[in-house]
Amino acid sequence: MNLLVVLGPTASGKTHLAVAAARSLNGTILSADSRQVYRGLDIGSGKDLAEYGDIPYRLIDLVDPGYEFSLFDFVREFNTAFAEISASGRLPILAGGTGLYLDAVLRGYALSEVPENPALRLELAPLSLEVLQQRLNQLRAEQHNTTDLNDRQRLIRAIEIAEGEQQTDCNILESPELKPQVFGLRWPRDILRQRISQRLRERLDHGMIEEVEALHAGGVAWATLEFYGLEYRFVAQHLQGQLNRNDLFQKLNSAIHQFAKRQETWFRRMERQGVKIHWLEPQGDPVAELLNQWSEAGA
């Protein structure tokens, strides 16, 4: 085994488990979170850097808000970090909840580096969302990320990539040879809901609104903030006067619960497609259980 993976829905305790494992196994954590790559998106993305202590980490704070960080970017950064960590004699520990990132690494997606195509973007600009969706489906029947179908900007980029991949000279990422052991945290639904609500209250009380306000004051547009996930979307709406404080909590809390369900659906899909996940009992001693199973696997 040359890669330990810790996954689970939001608020499940992934960071705590990954840090504990890293401390026992001389590990370095690689974040698998689509928002933690952005500098300044700290509280809303749940970086919880204080929890790392002296444990080294990678794939956090890579780019500034506004940069269109792609799946290709993530896998390229992961490949580099994995090689460097392994060469240093430490254990790479991939931890996070972005199913697309995790799946791309574990199942070795074939990804190509495709630059922007201004002429194609000009051609696509006047087309309706439905026509764009049909065009992407014709190019690529199976979508890695179905959210591409509902966001116009992502949809156009997905078409650009799909067409670019048909070119013979595109640069295809080579995946490292991975021998992973994957662990997951899965709470009873009612307890996970309580954990999500409690964490949201804590984040709102400890500066999440002020973080979004500062990002906007620093030049990040409201539309860009809404693109960075639920916390930034709903807080941006609150700061624009569209939601009062109570509505902010209620609507955001409900949306995060739905998001957690979608994460769990994605993990089940990964299992159906061949990714073996060892589910841990979070109300017991998941750290001891993980270390025991890792040892038994001969890692």
C-alpha positions in Angstrom: 0.0 0.0 0.0 1.4 3.4 -0.9 -1.6 5.7 -0.4 -4.0 6.0 2.5 -7.4 7.7 1.7 -9.8 9.2 4.2 -13.2 10.2 2.8 -16.6 11.1 4.1 -19.4 13.7 3.9 -19.0 17.2 5.3 -18.7 17.4 9.1 -17.9 13.7 9.4 -14.5 14.3 11.1 -12.2 13.5 8.1 -9.5 16.0 9.1 -9.3 14.8 12.7 -8.9 11.2 11.5 -6.4 12.0 8.8 -4.3 14.0 11.2 -4.3 11.2 13.7 -3.3 8.7 11.1 -0.6 11.0 9.8 0.9 11.4 13.2 1.1 7.6 13.7 2.2 6.7 10.2 4.6 9.5 9.4 2.2 10.9 6.8 1.6 14.0 4.8 -2.0 15.0 4.1 -3.1 15.9 0.6 -6.4 17.7 0.6 -9.1 16.5 -1.8 -11.4 19.5 -1.5 -12.3 21.7 -4.5 -12.4 24.9 -2.5 -9.5 24.5 -0.2 -7.2 25.1 -3.2 -8.2 28.8 -3.0 -6.3 31.3 -0.8 -8.6 33.2 1.5 -11.4 30.7 1.5 -10.6 29.4 4.9 -13.6 29.3 7.3 -16.2 28.6 4.7 -14.2 25.8 3.1 -13.4 24.2 6.5 -9.6 24.2 6.2 -9.2 23.9 9.9 -5.4 24.4 9.6 -5.0 24.7 13.3 -6.0 21.1 13.7 -3.0 20.0 11.6 -0.5 21.1 14.2 2.9 20.0 13.0 1.5 17.6 10.4 2.6 18.7 6.8 -0.1 19.1 4.2 -0.4 19.8 0.4 -3.0 20.9 -2.1 -4.2 23.8 0.1 -3.9 27.5 -0.8 -2.7 26.8 -4.4 -4.4 29.7 -6.3 -6.2 33.0 -5.8 -10.0 33.3 -6.1 -10.9 33.9 -9.7 -8.6 31.3 -11.1 -10.6 28.5 -12.8 -9.0 25.5 -11.0 -9.9 22.4 -13.0 -9.9 18.7 -12.4 -6.9 18.5 -14.6 -5.1 21.0 -12.3 -6.0 19.0 -9.3 -4.8 15.6 -10.6 -1.6 17.2 -11.9 -0.9 18.8 -8.5 -1.8 15.5 -6.8 0.6 13.5 -9.0 3.5 15.9 -8.2 2.8 16.0 -4.5 2.4 12.2 -4.3 5.7 11.6 -6.0 7.5 14.2 -3.8 6.0 12.9 -0.5 6.7 9.2 -1.4 10.3 10.1 -2.3 10.8 11.8 1.0 9.9 8.6 2.8 6.5 9.9 4.2 3.1 8.3 3.6 0.8 10.3 1.3 -2.7 10.5 2.9 -5.4 11.8 0.6 -8.3 13.3 2.7 -11.4 15.1 1.7 -15.0 15.0 0.5 -14.9 16.2 -3.2 -16.0 12.9 -4.8 -14.9 13.9 -8.3 -11.3 14.6 -7.1 -11.2 11.4 -5.1 -12.6 9.3 -8.0 -10.3 10.8 -10.6 -7.3 9.8 -8.5 -8.5 6.4 -7.4 -9.8 5.3 -10.8 -7.2 7.0 -12.9 -9.2 9.2 -15.1 -7.7 9.8 -18.5 -7.3 13.6 -18.5 -5.9 16.0 -21.1 -4.5 19.5 -20.9 -6.7 21.6 -23.2 -6.1 25.3 -23.5 -8.9 27.9 -24.0 -10.2 28.1 -27.5 -11.4 31.7 -28.1 -13.0 30.8 -31.5 -15.0 27.9 -30.1 -16.1 30.1 -27.1 -17.3 32.7 -29.6 -19.3 30.0 -31.5 -20.9 28.7 -28.3 -21.7 32.0 -26.7 -25.2 32.6 -28.3 -26.3 29.0 -27.9 -29.0 28.1 -25.3 -28.2 25.9 -22.3 -30.2 23.1 -23.7 -28.3 23.2 -27.0 -25.0 23.3 -25.2 -26.0 20.3 -23.1 -26.9 18.3 -26.2 -23.6 19.2 -27.8 -21.6 18.0 -24.7 -23.6 14.8 -24.5 -22.8 14.1 -28.2 -19.1 14.6 -27.5 -19.0 12.7 -24.2 -21.9 10.4 -23.4 -20.8 9.7 -19.8 -20.1 12.8 -17.6 -17.6 12.6 -14.7 -19.3 15.7 -13.2 -23.0 16.3 -14.0 -22.8 19.8 -12.5 -21.1 20.8 -15.7 -24.5 20.4 -17.4 -26.2 23.0 -15.3 -23.7 25.8 -15.1 -23.1 27.7 -18.4 -19.5 28.5 -17.8 -18.6 25.0 -16.8 -20.6 23.6 -19.7 -18.7 25.6 -22.2 -15.4 24.6 -20.7 -16.5 21.0 -20.7 -17.3 21.2 -24.4 -13.9 22.9 -25.0 -12.1 20.1 -23.2 -14.2 17.3 -24.9 -13.4 18.7 -28.3 -9.7 19.4 -27.4 -9.3 15.8 -26.3 -10.1 14.6 -29.8 -6.9 16.3 -31.0 -4.0 14.0 -31.4 -1.4 16.4 -29.9 -3.1 17.0 -26.6 -1.1 16.4 -23.4 -2.5 13.4 -21.4 -1.6 13.1 -17.8 0.2 9.9 -16.8 -1.1 8.6 -13.5 1.3 7.1 -10.9 1.0 3.5 -9.9 -1.3 3.7 -6.8 -1.9 0.9 -4.2 -4.5 2.6 -2.1 -6.4 1.6 1.0 -9.6 3.7 1.4 -11.3 4.4 4.6 -14.6 6.2 5.1 -16.6 7.8 7.9 -20.3 7.3 7.8 -22.5 8.6 10.6 -26.2 7.8 11.3 -28.2 10.4 9.4 -29.7 12.2 12.5 -26.3 12.5 14.1 -24.6 13.9 11.0 -27.4 16.5 10.7 -26.7 17.6 14.3 -22.9 17.8 13.5 -23.6 19.8 10.3 -25.9 22.3 12.2 -23.5 22.7 15.1 -20.5 23.3 12.8 -22.4 25.9 10.8 -23.4 27.8 13.9 -19.7 27.8 15.0 -18.5 29.1 11.6 -21.1 31.9 11.5 -20.1 32.9 15.0 -16.4 32.8 14.3 -16.0 35.0 11.2 -17.4 33.3 8.2 -19.6 36.3 7.2 -16.7 38.6 7.8 -14.5 36.3 5.6 -16.9 36.6 2.7 -17.2 40.3 3.2 -13.4 40.7 3.1 -13.1 38.6 0.0 -15.6 40.8 -1.8 -13.9 44.0 -0.5 -10.7 42.6 -1.9 -12.1 42.4 -5.4 -13.8 39.0 -5.6 -17.1 39.5 -7.4 -20.4 38.3 -5.9 -20.9 36.0 -8.8 -17.5 34.5 -8.3 -18.2 33.9 -4.6 -21.5 32.2 -5.4 -19.5 29.8 -7.6 -17.4 28.7 -4.6 -20.1 26.6 -2.9 -22.9 26.8 -0.5 -21.4 28.8 2.3 -20.0 31.5 0.0 -23.2 31.6 -2.1 -25.6 32.0 0.8 -23.4 34.4 2.8 -23.0 36.5 -0.4 -26.8 36.7 -0.7 -27.0 37.7 2.9 -24.4 40.5 2.5 -26.4 41.8 -0.6 -29.5 42.0 1.5 -31.3 39.1 0.0 -31.4 37.0 3.2 -31.6 38.0 6.8 -29.4 36.3 9.4 -32.1 33.8 10.4 -32.9 32.9 6.8 -29.2 32.6 6.1 -28.8 29.9 8.7 -32.0 28.0 7.9 -31.5 27.9 4.1 -27.7 27.2 4.3 -28.2 24.5 6.9 -30.8 22.8 4.8 -28.6 23.1 1.7 -25.6 21.6 3.4 -27.7 18.6 4.6 -28.7 18.0 1.0 -25.1 18.4 -0.1 -24.0 15.7 2.4 -26.6 13.3 0.9 -25.1 13.9 -2.6 -21.6 13.2 -1.3 -22.8 9.9 0.2 -24.5 9.1 -3.1 -21.2 9.8 -4.9 -19.3 7.5 -2.5 -21.8 4.7 -3.2 -21.3 5.2 -6.9 -17.5 4.9 -6.4 -18.1 1.6 -4.7 -20.3 0.3 -7.5 -17.5 1.2 -9.9 -14.9 -0.8 -8.0 -13.5 1.4 -5.3 -13.4 -0.6 -2.1 -14.1 1.6 0.9 -13.5 0.3 4.5 -16.3 2.1 6.5 -15.3 3.0 10.0 -17.6 3.4 13.0 -17.1 7.0 14.0 -18.8 6.7 17.3 -16.2 4.0 18.4 -12.5 4.5 17.9 -12.0 5.0 14.2 -8.3 5.9 14.6 -7.5 2.6 16.2 -9.7 0.7 13.7 -7.9 2.4 10.7 -4.4 1.8 12.1 -5.3 -1.9 12.8 -6.7 -2.5 9.3 -3.7 -0.6 7.7 -1.3 -2.9 9.7 -3.2 -6.0 8.8 -3.0 -5.1 5.1 0.8 -5.2 5.4 1.2 -1.6 4.6 
